[in-house]
């Protein structure tokens, strides 16, 4: 049993698996050594399925599945994988009665927080990682990413990470808001640096989020937990047009080895799509949306002016403007002059930031 548990690098993982497996040992009345010595594919498979039936009378499907998978992991490590179980293990079910975060919810939470709160919520929303990976973030590593982005005047920065839970590659992307908030947080805590970026437990993380939701007066529709930010990002990236592989890469979900060959291409496309999606779907700063709406209004005004000019040209071609009243002709000329003026003012001057680039900075 210890040989198996020592394969896990994290202490909390070893504790969880030990507790789960002790549940199985108590039910069988056997020792780990006896289980290994008595291993037989058919008998062990039947034992696991019988144990599953027992668990289903006491626990919800997702809990039962987690306990069964712990037993399977033990046999895989100390004997061999138990075959013909894949379709017979209880399926995971979507949790019910949970709150579904919106980008406005996260903005409200960020607004009521201090430097640490802002850094935590914007980083969580930027990465979309599960609690264990989020809590494993190394302060020195992230500080180097922030400094590099600043030195190269980058609004976004991406980095590779290995998800300990599944050994899957994660492609971390820090957005402009996350970089801004992290810089403030790191500067204000430089006199008391810690090894981890955020010193807090997984349980503390859920309590922290619930407290911030309450402080921000977010109207919830169900239970609140940190994992729901991961679900929010997955949904937001999908709505923004990222494909399944790009989303899996960002969130650290397993990608089949046959598709993993294209990871480098995936990284490039994922980053570019996140950049485009950020102002509308991912930004936690209200100013970004205001800038977008202003820009869209300007474009509509220009289009309207162009349509007016097209109408004038059409009327000319049809010979309908030969005897046009001077006042109407004057109005058409004013419309054309106004169009030219708007288009000229809309063009960014040399070295001047556009509305889109300003939308990537906090006002």
N, C-alpha and C positions, 0 to 999 in steps of 0.2 A: 504493500500500500504506500509506503514512504517512497519507494523507488518511482512509483507512478506520480505521486504528488510533487516530487522534486523536479518533474519535467516542466512545471509551471513556475515562471520567474516571479510572479507577484504573490505576495503573502496573502492578500485578500482572496485571490483565486484559490489558493491552496486551502484556506479555511472554508470557503464555500463548498468546494468539491469534497472535502473531508466530511463536512456535516451532511451533505447530500448522500454520500456513500455510506455513512454510518446508519442512515435510515434504512438502506438496503440490507446491510449486515444484520441489523436488528430484526428485520422481517424474515430473513432466511435462517437466522440462528447459526450462521457459519462465519468462519474467519476468512480474511483475504487469501491466505495460503490454501485453505480448503477449496475455495472457489477456483483457484488456478489449477490445483491438482485434479479436480473433478470436471474440468472444462471439456465439453463436448458440444459441437455446433448445434445439433438438434435439441439436446436437453437444455443447454444454456439459453437458446432462443425461446423455448417454451417457458423457462423460468422467468425471463425478462418480460414476456407477454403476460404471464400470470401476475407478476409484480405490477405491471401497468394497470391491469384490471383492479387490483387492490387500491392503487393510487387514485384511480378515477372515482372511487367511492368517497374519497376524503378531500381531494384537491381539484382545482380548476384545471382544464386541459393544458394550459401553458406551464403551470407548475409541475404537473405530472410529466410533461415532455422534458422539462429541464432535469428532473430527477432520473428519468430513464436515460437520457443522454450522458449523464454522469457515469452510470453503470456501464454503458457502452464504451465510454472513454477508458475506463479501467481495463476492460477486457482487451480492447485494441492495443493498449500499452503492454500488458503483462501476458497476454495470450495471442490472440489475433482478432481481427474484426469479426463480429457476429453477423453472419450473412442472412439475407432474406428478411430483413427487418424494416427496410426503408419505407415500404408502403403500409406497414402494419403499426408503425408508431403513431400515436395520436398527433394530429396536425396542429400547428400553432394557429391560434385564433386572434383576430384583431381585438385589441382591448376596447371595451365599451365604456361609456360614461366619462370619457376624457375630454378635456378642453382642447379646442383646435385653435392654435395661435394664428393671429393675423400679423401683418407687418406693422399695423397701427398699434397692436398690443405691445409689441417689442419696443416700438418707439416710445410709448408711454413709460415703460419700465426703465428705459435708458434715461429718460428725462428726469426721473425722480432720484436717480442714483448718484453716488459720489464717484470719485475717480476710479476706484476699484470696481464698483458696480457697473459703471459704463464699460470698462475694459472687459469684464466678464461677459456681459450680455452681448456686446458687439463681436467679441471673439467667438463666442458660442454660435451666434447667428451666422458668422462668416464661415466657420469651419463645418458646423453641423456634425461634429463628432460625438460619439457616445461618451458617457461620463468618465469611464476609465481612461480613455485616450486623452480627453480634455484635461483631466487632473494630472496626467503624466507629462504635460507640456513643461519643458525645461526653460526656466527663466532666462538663462544665459543664451540659449539657442534662439528664443523668440526675440530677445533684445537685439541680437545680431541681425535678424531679419528686418526688424524695424529700422535699425540704423542704416542697413544697406539700401532699403527702399528710400530713405530720406536722402542719402548721399547721391543716389542716382535719379532723384526727383521722380520716383515712380509712385503712381497712385495705388497700384496693386503689387503684391509680391506673392510668389508661389514657392512651395518647398515640398520635398518628399518626406514621408513619415511612414513608419511600419506599425501597423495595428497589432499590438501584442496578442489580443484575444484570438484573432484568426490568422495572424501572420500575413494579412493582406496589405498591399501597398495603398497608402492614402496620399492624396494630392491636396495638401493644405493651401488654401487661398485666403490671404488677408486683404480685406477690402479697405478703401480709404477711411471709412469710419473706424474700423478695427485698428488700423495703424495709428490713427489720430488718438484714439482712446488709450491704446497700449503705451504710446509715447508719454502721455500725461501720467498714467499710472506708474510706469517704470521710473519716471523722473521724481515723482513724489515719494517713492519707496526706496530710493537708491541708498539711503542711509541704513536701511534694514533689509537687505536683500535676502531672498530665500532660494533654495535650490529649485523648487517647483515654481511655476509661474503664479499659480494660485494655491495657497495652502488651505485646503478645505477637504472634507471627506465627501463621499458620494451622498451620504444621508444629509450632510450639511448643505450640499449643493441643492437638493430638493427643497429643504427648509428655506434656504436663501431665496430661491426663485418664488416660492409661495409668499414669502414676506414682501418681496418687491411687487408682485402682482397685486397684493392687497394695498400696498402703499400707493400704487399708481391708479387705484380704483378701476382696474380692468374688470369688466363684467365677464365672468367665466361661465362656461356651459357644462363644466365637468371638472374632474380631478386635474390638478396641475403637477407636473413633474418635469425634470430637466430633459428627459428623452423627447419630449414633445417639440422642443426647438429643432431637433434633428428631423423630425417628421415635417415641420414647417419648411425647412430648407429643401428637403427632397421634393415637396409639392411645389415650392416656388421655382426651383430649377426646372422642373418638368413643365410648368406653365410658361417659363421663359424660352422653351424650345430645346433644352439640352436633351440628348438621347440617353437611353438607359445605361450605356457603358460609361458615359461621361459622368453621370450622376453617381454611379457605383464607385468610380475612381475617386471622386471628391469625398464621398462619405465613408470610404474604406470598406465597401462591400466586396465580397469575393467575385473575381472575374475569371471565367474559364481560361485555362492555360492556352487554349487555341486562339483566344482573343487577346490575351495579355501581350502577345507579340507586338500589338499596335499601340502600346501604352504611350510611347513618345508622341505619336500623332494625336492620341486622345488628350494628352495633357495640353497640347497647343490649342486644340479646338475648344476644350473645356474652359481654359483661361479666357480666350477671346469671347466666348459666349457669356461668361460671367461678367466680363467688363461691360458688354452691351446691355445685359439684363440688370445690372446693378442699380442704376438710377430709378427704374420703374418698379422692380420687383424686390430688391434686396436692401436698399438703403434705409438706415434707421434714423435718418435726419430729415425732418419735414421739408427743409429748404429744397431738397432735391426734387421733390414732386412739384413744388411751386415753380422751380426753374423750368421743368419739363413742360408744365401747362403754359407758362409764358412763351416758351419757344414754339409750342404747337399753335398758340394763338397768332403769333407773328407769321408763321407759315401760312395759316388760313387767310390772314389779311392780304398777304402777297398774292396768293392764289385768286382771291376775290378780285383784286386789282387787275390781274392778268386776264381774267374772264371778261371784265369790263372793256379792256382794250381789244380783245378778240371780237366782242360784240360790235365795237365801233368799226373795226376793219370789215366785218361781215356786212354791216349796213352800207359802208362805202361801196363794196363790191356789187351790192344789189341796187346801187344808185339811189338809195333812200336818204342820203345825206346832202344832196345837191341844194335843197332849200331848207336845211336845218336852221332853226332859230339860233341867233348868235349866243344867247344865254346857254343853250344846251351844248353848243360847240365848246363854249368856255368851260363848262363842267367836265366834258370829256378830256379837255386839255389839262385841267387841274388834276383829274384822276390819274392821267399818265405821268404827270410831274411828281405826284405823290408816290406813285409806285416806284419810280426811279429813286426817289429820296429814301424810301423805306429800304429798298434793296441795298442801297449804298451804306446806310447806317447799320444794316444787319451784318455786313461783311466785317469780320474781325480785323483790326489794324495789326500791323506788324508787332509781334510780341504780346498782343492782347489775348486774353483767354476768352473762349467762346462760352455760350450759355451751358453747353454740354460739359465742358471742362470745369466750369464753376460749380456745376451740380455735383461734382465729385469732391468738393471741399465743404466743410461746415462754415456757414456764414458766421 
